[in-house]
Amino acid sequence: MTQISNSRRWSIVGLLFVASAINYFDRGTISVALPLISLELHFGPEVKGLLLSAFFWSYASMQIPTGWIADRANLRWLYTGAFALWSLAQGMTGLAAGLGALIVFRILLGIGESIYLPGGTKIVSLLFAPKDRGLPCGLFDCGTRVGLAIGAPLTALLIVHYGWRRMFLLAGVAGILWLIPWFMTFPASLPSRNGRPDIRPVSPQRHRLVTWDRNLLGICLGFFCFDYYWYLLVNWLPDYLMTARHLPVMKAGLYSALPYIVFGASEPLAGWLADRLIHLGWDETKTRKGFITGAFLTGLLLIPAARVATANHAIWLVAGASLVGFATANLIVILQCCAPEEEIGIWTGFENLAGNIGGVVAPLLTGLLIHWTGSYFPGFALASGLLLVGIAPYWWMVGELKPIGRSS
């Protein structure tokens, strides 16, 4: 910890914020471009759902391997390689001639982008003490929502001027520029919380992959519900505004930005508020779980959003439903507090695997529900209902926020 200055560690958090923004900008472009892609390549709702789901096949399956590697590898080079892969896959998407190629490039994108949460969470855990992690966790992860907020209108603008194929090519090339400040700022290795470098051999006495307990199970169940809801917004909101609310692509892109801005702004704010309250003497367990509960309840606003008469009313209700973002920083810190320090990466991998099973299921199931019912309402209601279910594991399965194997 003493080897890295305060300004440098916050610069690293800033770079993680930008990387997260690029990450979600790149994965979100397909949602804005989907109506035009489906028109050109003659895709129906089921095929659209399949394409939206393809990214999560690899992204979800890579979470545990990536988390395991993040606990052991040099994080500077691990993040570099993953970032370069996802930028290449993003650019190549513009060359796809059909569904098969689109799916292949989305799978490659998912492999590269799998570093974002296990890698970012591990880096923050090495840079900050537990009681101070709410704000940096909220900051680096809110980049994902900023990426969508900026990405939706910017993607629409690029499509209008250059077409969807050139949009993908431009996005892939531009993202690579992030690697320049990354190499300038990130140290050759990070010290661990106990002073050892971030490349650690596995003890020959320790054969288990992960310390599995009810905390990890509760975290995984709750995060599945959270991510199912989030990925419904990511994948279907632009299509909903264009298809159900009949907005043109540029206007739909701009309207889609508002909920993502609300979600993103909520993350560091809630992390900072929780940190401040804990510093003032509030119980950490009840404070962080309380933020999650209140945030999850706001997701119920998505139900009337599908029923109101006008697009304006719908988007404001979706924006209110995006206050679910108040949960995010505290979800990350809860995992960091429950996991053994040497397993934070792989615990995050398990958590994000569970969440991204929701990412696989949400696009497919929502597409099928639209096909069967001709309405977005059942899909929206299901996502909100799962958030209510997701509150229970954090209170009834996840215990006090005291890491395994740590006395204080």
C-alpha positions in Angstrom: 0.0 0.0 0.0 2.8 2.5 0.9 4.4 1.9 -2.5 1.6 3.6 -4.4 0.8 7.2 -3.9 -2.8 8.3 -3.2 -2.9 10.3 -6.5 -1.7 7.3 -8.4 -4.2 4.9 -7.0 -7.0 7.3 -7.8 -5.6 7.7 -11.3 -5.9 3.9 -11.6 -9.5 4.0 -10.5 -10.1 6.7 -13.1 -8.6 4.5 -15.8 -10.8 1.6 -14.6 -13.7 3.9 -14.9 -12.9 4.8 -18.5 -12.2 1.1 -19.3 -15.6 0.2 -17.9 -17.2 2.9 -20.0 -15.5 1.6 -23.1 -16.5 -2.0 -22.1 -20.2 -1.2 -22.0 -20.1 1.2 -24.9 -18.7 -1.7 -27.0 -21.2 -4.3 -25.8 -24.1 -1.9 -26.0 -23.7 -0.9 -29.6 -25.4 -4.0 -30.8 -28.6 -3.0 -29.0 -28.8 0.3 -30.8 -27.8 -1.2 -34.1 -30.1 -4.2 -33.8 -33.2 -2.9 -35.5 -31.1 -1.9 -38.6 -29.1 -5.2 -38.5 -32.3 -7.2 -38.2 -33.8 -5.3 -41.1 -30.8 -5.8 -43.4 -30.3 -9.5 -42.4 -34.0 -10.4 -41.9 -33.9 -11.3 -38.2 -37.1 -11.9 -36.2 -37.5 -11.5 -32.4 -36.2 -15.0 -31.6 -33.1 -14.5 -33.7 -32.6 -11.0 -32.2 -32.7 -12.5 -28.7 -30.3 -15.2 -29.7 -27.8 -12.6 -31.0 -28.2 -10.5 -27.9 -27.6 -13.6 -25.7 -24.4 -14.7 -27.6 -22.1 -12.3 -25.9 -23.0 -13.7 -22.5 -22.2 -17.3 -23.5 -18.5 -16.6 -23.3 -18.6 -13.6 -20.9 -20.4 -15.7 -18.3 -18.3 -18.9 -18.8 -15.1 -16.9 -18.6 -15.8 -15.3 -15.2 -14.4 -18.1 -13.0 -11.2 -18.7 -15.1 -10.7 -14.9 -15.4 -11.2 -14.5 -11.6 -8.8 -17.3 -10.9 -6.2 -15.8 -13.1 -6.7 -12.3 -11.6 -5.8 -13.7 -8.2 -2.5 -15.0 -9.5 -1.4 -13.1 -12.7 0.2 -9.7 -13.2 -2.9 -7.5 -13.5 -1.2 -4.9 -15.7 -0.6 -7.4 -18.5 -3.8 -9.4 -17.9 -6.0 -6.3 -18.3 -3.9 -5.2 -21.4 -4.4 -8.5 -23.3 -8.1 -8.7 -22.5 -8.7 -5.1 -23.5 -6.9 -5.5 -26.8 -8.9 -8.7 -27.6 -12.3 -7.1 -27.0 -11.4 -4.0 -29.0 -10.4 -6.2 -32.0 -13.6 -8.2 -31.7 -15.7 -5.0 -31.6 -14.0 -3.6 -34.8 -14.4 -6.9 -36.7 -18.1 -7.0 -36.0 -18.5 -4.4 -38.7 -17.3 -7.0 -41.2 -19.8 -9.7 -40.3 -21.7 -11.0 -43.3 -24.4 -13.0 -41.4 -25.7 -14.3 -38.1 -22.8 -16.8 -37.7 -20.1 -14.2 -37.9 -21.9 -11.8 -35.7 -22.2 -14.5 -33.0 -18.5 -15.4 -33.3 -17.4 -11.8 -32.8 -19.8 -11.3 -29.9 -18.3 -14.4 -28.3 -14.8 -13.0 -28.7 -16.0 -9.7 -27.3 -17.3 -11.6 -24.2 -14.0 -13.3 -23.6 -12.1 -10.1 -23.7 -14.6 -8.1 -21.6 -14.7 -10.8 -18.9 -11.8 -9.0 -17.2 -13.7 -5.9 -16.2 -15.3 -6.9 -12.9 -13.0 -9.6 -11.5 -9.9 -7.5 -12.5 -11.4 -4.2 -11.4 -12.6 -5.6 -8.1 -9.2 -7.2 -7.4 -7.3 -4.0 -8.2 -9.5 -1.9 -5.9 -9.1 -4.5 -3.1 -5.3 -4.2 -3.3 -5.4 -0.4 -3.4 -7.9 0.5 -0.6 -8.8 -0.6 2.9 -12.3 -2.3 3.3 -14.0 0.6 4.9 -12.9 2.9 2.1 -13.8 0.8 -0.9 -17.4 1.9 -1.4 -16.5 5.1 -3.4 -13.8 3.6 -5.6 -16.0 0.5 -6.3 -18.9 2.8 -7.2 -16.6 5.0 -9.4 -15.0 2.3 -11.4 -18.2 0.4 -12.0 -20.3 3.5 -12.8 -18.2 3.8 -15.9 -20.3 0.9 -17.3 -23.5 3.0 -17.1 -21.7 6.2 -18.4 -20.6 4.1 -21.3 -24.2 3.2 -22.1 -25.4 6.7 -21.5 -22.9 8.2 -23.9 -22.9 5.2 -26.1 -26.6 5.1 -26.9 -26.8 8.6 -28.5 -23.2 8.4 -29.9 -23.8 5.0 -31.5 -27.0 6.3 -33.0 -25.2 9.4 -34.4 -22.4 7.2 -35.9 -25.0 4.9 -37.4 -26.9 7.8 -39.0 -23.7 9.2 -40.5 -21.7 6.1 -41.3 -24.0 3.1 -41.1 -23.9 0.3 -38.6 -20.9 -1.5 -40.1 -18.5 1.5 -40.0 -19.8 2.4 -36.5 -18.4 -0.9 -35.2 -15.0 -0.4 -36.9 -14.6 3.1 -35.6 -15.5 2.0 -32.0 -13.0 -0.8 -32.1 -10.1 1.4 -33.3 -10.9 4.3 -30.9 -11.0 2.1 -27.9 -7.4 0.9 -28.3 -6.1 4.4 -27.4 -6.9 3.7 -23.8 -3.9 1.5 -23.5 -1.5 4.5 -23.8 -2.4 6.0 -20.4 -2.8 2.6 -18.9 0.8 1.7 -19.6 1.9 5.2 -18.3 0.0 4.9 -15.0 -0.3 1.3 -13.9 2.8 -0.1 -12.0 4.7 -3.2 -13.0 3.0 -5.0 -10.1 0.7 -4.1 -7.2 1.5 -4.8 -3.6 -1.0 -7.0 -1.8 -2.7 -6.0 1.4 0.1 -7.9 3.3 2.9 -6.4 1.2 3.5 -9.2 -1.2 3.4 -8.5 -5.0 0.3 -9.4 -7.0 1.9 -12.5 -8.6 1.4 -15.2 -5.9 2.1 -18.9 -6.4 -0.6 -21.3 -5.2 0.3 -23.2 -2.0 0.8 -26.9 -2.7 -1.3 -27.6 0.4 -4.2 -25.7 -1.0 -6.0 -27.8 -3.6 -9.5 -26.3 -3.5 -10.6 -23.8 -6.2 -12.6 -21.6 -3.9 -13.7 -21.4 -0.3 -17.4 -22.1 -0.8 -19.9 -21.1 1.9 -23.3 -19.7 2.3 -22.0 -16.1 1.9 -20.8 -16.9 -1.6 -24.1 -18.7 -2.4 -26.2 -15.8 -1.2 -24.1 -13.3 -3.1 -24.5 -15.4 -6.3 -28.2 -15.7 -6.0 -28.8 -12.0 -5.2 -26.5 -10.9 -8.0 -28.3 -13.2 -10.5 -31.5 -11.3 -9.8 -29.7 -7.9 -10.0 -28.0 -8.7 -13.3 -31.1 -10.2 -14.9 -32.8 -6.8 -14.4 -29.8 -4.8 -15.5 -29.3 -6.8 -18.7 -32.9 -6.5 -19.7 -32.4 -2.7 -19.6 -29.1 -2.9 -21.5 -30.3 -5.2 -24.3 -34.0 -4.3 -24.8 -34.5 -0.7 -23.9 -33.4 0.8 -27.2 -35.4 -1.8 -29.1 -38.4 -1.2 -26.9 -38.3 2.6 -27.6 -38.0 2.1 -31.3 -40.4 -0.9 -31.7 -43.1 -0.3 -29.0 -42.8 3.5 -28.7 -42.1 4.1 -32.4 -39.2 6.5 -31.8 -36.6 7.1 -34.6 -33.1 5.7 -34.0 -31.5 9.0 -33.0 -34.3 9.9 -30.5 -34.3 6.4 -29.1 -30.6 6.6 -28.5 -30.9 10.0 -26.7 -33.9 8.7 -24.6 -32.0 5.6 -23.7 -29.2 7.6 -22.2 -31.3 9.0 -19.3 -31.8 5.7 -17.4 -28.2 4.8 -17.9 -27.1 8.2 -16.5 -29.3 7.7 -13.4 -28.0 4.2 -12.9 -24.4 5.4 -13.2 -24.6 8.5 -11.0 -26.3 6.4 -8.3 -23.3 4.1 -8.0 -20.5 6.3 -6.6 -23.0 8.4 -4.7 -24.4 5.3 -2.8 -20.8 4.0 -2.3 -19.7 7.3 -0.8 -22.8 7.7 1.4 -22.4 4.2 2.8 -18.7 4.8 3.5 -19.5 8.0 5.3 -22.2 6.5 7.4 -19.9 3.6 8.4 -17.2 6.1 9.3 -19.8 7.8 11.5 -20.4 4.6 13.4 -23.3 2.9 11.6 -23.2 -0.8 11.4 -21.5 -1.8 8.1 -23.6 -4.9 7.5 -27.0 -3.2 8.0 -25.9 -0.1 6.1 -24.7 -1.8 3.0 -27.6 -4.3 2.9 -30.1 -1.5 3.6 -28.8 0.4 0.5 -29.3 -2.8 -1.6 -32.8 -3.3 -0.3 -34.0 0.3 -1.0 -32.4 0.2 -4.4 -33.9 -3.1 -5.5 -37.4 -1.8 -4.5 -37.1 1.1 -7.0 -37.0 -1.5 -9.8 -40.8 -2.0 -9.4 -41.2 1.3 -11.3 -40.4 -0.7 -14.5 -43.8 -2.3 -14.3 -45.9 0.8 -14.9 -43.3 2.0 -17.4 -44.6 -0.7 -19.8 -48.2 0.4 -19.4 -48.2 4.2 -19.5 -49.6 5.9 -22.6 -46.7 8.1 -23.7 -43.0 7.5 -24.4 -42.1 10.5 -22.2 -43.9 9.0 -19.2 -42.3 5.6 -19.9 -38.8 6.9 -20.1 -39.1 8.8 -16.8 -40.4 5.8 -15.1 -37.6 3.7 -16.5 -35.2 6.4 -15.2 -36.7 6.1 -11.7 -36.4 2.3 -12.0 -32.7 2.9 -12.7 -32.1 4.0 -9.1 -31.4 0.3 -8.7 -27.9 1.6 -9.3 -27.7 2.6 -5.6 -27.1 -1.1 -4.9 -24.1 -1.6 -7.1 -21.1 -0.3 -5.1 -22.4 -2.0 -2.0 -22.9 -5.3 -3.8 -19.2 -5.2 -4.7 -18.0 -4.2 -1.3 -20.1 -7.0 0.4 -18.2 -9.5 -1.7 -14.8 -8.0 -0.9 -15.7 -8.1 2.8 -16.9 -11.8 2.8 -14.2 -13.3 0.5 -10.7 -14.4 1.7 -8.2 -11.8 0.4 -6.4 -14.2 -1.8 -9.8 -15.3 -3.4 -11.4 -11.9 -4.2 -10.9 -12.4 -7.9 -12.4 -15.8 -8.1 -15.3 -14.9 -5.8 -16.0 -12.1 -8.1 -15.8 -14.6 -11.0 -18.4 -16.8 -9.4 -20.6 -13.8 -8.6 -20.4 -12.4 -12.1 -21.0 -15.9 -13.6 -24.2 -16.1 -11.7 -25.2 -12.6 -12.7 -24.4 -13.2 -16.4 -26.4 -16.4 -16.4 -29.1 -13.7 -16.1 -27.4 -12.0 -19.0 -27.9 -15.2 -21.1 -31.4 -15.8 -20.0 -32.9 -12.2 -20.0 -32.4 -11.5 -23.7 -33.6 -14.9 -24.8 -36.6 -15.1 -22.4 -37.7 -11.5 -23.1 -37.5 -12.2 -26.8 -39.7 -15.3 -26.4 -42.2 -13.4 -24.2 -42.5 -10.6 -26.8 -43.0 -13.2 -29.5 -45.7 -15.1 -27.5 -47.6 -12.1 -26.1 -46.8 -9.2 -28.5 -46.0 -7.1 -25.5 -42.9 -6.0 -23.5 -44.9 -6.0 -20.2 -44.4 -9.6 -19.2 -40.6 -9.3 -19.6 -40.5 -6.0 -17.6 -42.7 -7.4 -14.8 -40.6 -10.6 -14.5 -37.3 -8.5 -14.2 -38.9 -6.4 -11.4 -40.2 -9.4 -9.6 -36.8 -11.0 -9.6 -35.3 -8.0 -7.9 -37.7 -8.5 -5.0 -36.6 -12.1 -4.8 -33.0 -10.9 -4.8 -33.3 -9.0 -1.6 -33.8 -12.2 0.5 -30.4 -13.8 0.0 -28.5 -10.8 1.1 -30.4 -10.7 4.5 -30.9 -14.4 5.1 -27.8 -16.0 3.6 -25.0 -13.4 3.7 -23.8 -12.9 7.2 -21.8 -10.2 9.0 -19.3 -8.5 6.7 -16.2 -10.0 8.1 -13.9 -11.7 5.7 -13.2 -15.4 6.1 -9.8 -16.0 7.8 -9.5 -12.4 8.9 -9.9 -11.4 12.6 -10.6 -7.7 12.0 
